[in-house]
Amino acid sequence: MKLEVTQKGVHDAKGQRVAVGDVIEVEGDTVPAWLVNKVRVAGETSGKTLVVNPSTGYAVNQKGVGWFFVSKDGVPVTKSLRKDDLEGFGDMSDEDKAAFVELHKAEA
């Protein structure tokens, strides 16, 4: 799906900043959580139902080049972590994810 960048702060897969107005492409018909409110759908959408925020529960989000965080229902719940720290997070049970989040919770 093609998305037009509407807000600053979007980076491509290589960590390069994407300018407002540029069009990027993502797989599937779902706007990734880290792009919500930063892009709009570009191109043909007739006959398609777009899903903007399909998931609830825990999700890993990219914060910046090399930095990630875990969110729950769209709200950040951990401090910034490196990719290696989050390896296998998606395969954990909900109880294990909750324990991981408690161990790495965001500092107030």
Summary of the structure (lengths in Angstrom):
residues: 108
radius of gyration: 15.2
end to end distance: 37.0
largest distance: 45.0
contacts: 241
relative contact order: 0.16
helix: 19%
strand: 31%
